[in-house]
Amino acid sequence: MTTAHRTWRLAFAASLLLVAWLSLRPMPNLDLPARSDLGAHLVLHAGLAVLAILSNADARRRRIALAGVLAFGVALELLQGLVPGRHPSMSDVVANAAGVGIAAFAWRRGLRRRR
């Protein structure tokens, strides 16, 4: 593993912790419009996916890491049901998955352009 991969892994681990904290901290009732946070879910999980890709050198490990980011998003939504002021949402799971999918697609497209 190169120094760059180690650095990306550290950033990935720190980002996972940050997203977990943001997702699982109790929230006051803010009375926000429905689905107002979908963009944040998409962007955060796209960022996690990019870091997962950059922190792994080979394609097999990248795929495993991306599957892990998807599972992480689902797990966070399920755990939100245990946190006061939080509620699991299927639309959030879809936004999380869309972020991962967009990042993976953009990465693959970028690889094809380099060839």
LINWO-V974587 format. One record per residue. N is the residue number from 1. RES is the residue in three letters. PSI is psi in radians with two decimals (999 if undefined). OMEGA is omega in radians with two decimals (* if undefined). Layout:
BEGIN
N_RES_PSI_OMEGA, N_RES_PSI_OMEGA
END
This chain:
BEGIN
1_MET_2.37_-3.12, 2_THR_2.92_3.08, 3_THR_-0.65_3.12, 4_ALA_-0.75_3.13, 5_HIS_-0.66_3.09, 6_ARG_-0.75_3.13, 7_THR_-0.78_3.12, 8_TRP_-0.64_3.11, 9_ARG_-0.69_3.09, 10_LEU_-0.77_3.10, 11_ALA_-0.69_3.12, 12_PHE_-0.83_-3.14, 13_ALA_-0.77_3.12, 14_ALA_-0.68_3.13, 15_SER_-0.66_3.07, 16_LEU_-0.77_3.12, 17_LEU_-0.74_3.14, 18_LEU_-0.81_-3.14, 19_VAL_-0.69_3.09, 20_ALA_-0.78_3.13, 21_TRP_-0.81_3.13, 22_LEU_-0.63_-3.07, 23_SER_-0.45_-2.99, 24_LEU_0.02_3.08, 25_ARG_2.51_3.12, 26_PRO_2.47_-3.12, 27_MET_2.44_3.03, 28_PRO_2.80_3.08, 29_ASN_1.79_-3.09, 30_LEU_-0.16_-3.13, 31_ASP_0.87_3.10, 32_LEU_2.69_3.07, 33_PRO_2.58_3.12, 34_ALA_2.43_3.08, 35_ARG_0.34_-3.11, 36_SER_-0.28_-3.09, 37_ASP_0.13_-3.08, 38_LEU_-0.66_3.11, 39_GLY_-0.69_3.11, 40_ALA_-0.73_3.10, 41_HIS_-0.82_-3.11, 42_LEU_-0.85_-3.08, 43_VAL_-0.78_-3.14, 44_LEU_-0.75_-3.12, 45_HIS_-0.48_3.00, 46_ALA_-0.73_3.10, 47_GLY_-0.75_3.09, 48_LEU_-0.71_-3.14, 49_ALA_-0.73_3.11, 50_VAL_-0.78_3.12, 51_LEU_-0.64_3.09, 52_ALA_-0.72_3.13, 53_ILE_-0.84_-3.08, 54_LEU_-0.41_-3.09, 55_SER_0.02_-3.14, 56_ASN_2.31_-3.03, 57_ALA_-0.63_-3.05, 58_ASP_2.75_-3.04, 59_ALA_-0.69_-3.12, 60_ARG_-0.80_3.13, 61_ARG_-0.61_3.09, 62_ARG_-0.78_3.13, 63_ARG_-0.73_3.11, 64_ILE_-0.76_3.14, 65_ALA_-0.69_3.12, 66_LEU_-0.69_3.07, 67_ALA_-0.65_3.09, 68_GLY_-0.69_3.10, 69_VAL_-0.69_3.07, 70_LEU_-0.82_3.14, 71_ALA_-0.66_3.10, 72_PHE_-0.78_3.13, 73_GLY_-0.73_3.11, 74_VAL_-0.79_-3.13, 75_ALA_-0.72_3.12, 76_LEU_-0.73_3.13, 77_GLU_-0.72_3.11, 78_LEU_-0.72_-3.14, 79_LEU_-0.46_3.12, 80_GLN_-0.43_3.09, 81_GLY_-0.29_3.14, 82_LEU_-0.06_-3.04, 83_VAL_2.27_3.12, 84_PRO_2.33_3.12, 85_GLY_0.02_3.14, 86_ARG_2.62_3.13, 87_HIS_2.31_3.08, 88_PRO_2.59_-3.10, 89_SER_2.23_3.09, 90_MET_-0.58_3.12, 91_SER_-0.57_3.06, 92_ASP_-0.69_3.09, 93_VAL_-0.75_3.13, 94_VAL_-0.73_3.11, 95_ALA_-0.71_3.08, 96_ASN_-0.84_-3.13, 97_ALA_-0.66_3.11, 98_ALA_-0.71_3.10, 99_GLY_-0.78_3.11, 100_VAL_-0.77_-3.13, 101_GLY_-0.74_3.13, 102_ILE_-0.76_3.13, 103_ALA_-0.78_3.14, 104_ALA_-0.74_3.12, 105_PHE_-0.80_-3.14, 106_ALA_-0.68_3.11, 107_TRP_-0.83_-3.13, 108_ARG_-0.71_3.13, 109_ARG_-0.72_3.10, 110_GLY_-0.65_3.09, 111_LEU_-0.72_-3.14, 112_ARG_-0.64_-3.14, 113_ARG_-0.53_3.14, 114_ARG_-0.39_-3.09, 115_ARG_999_*
END
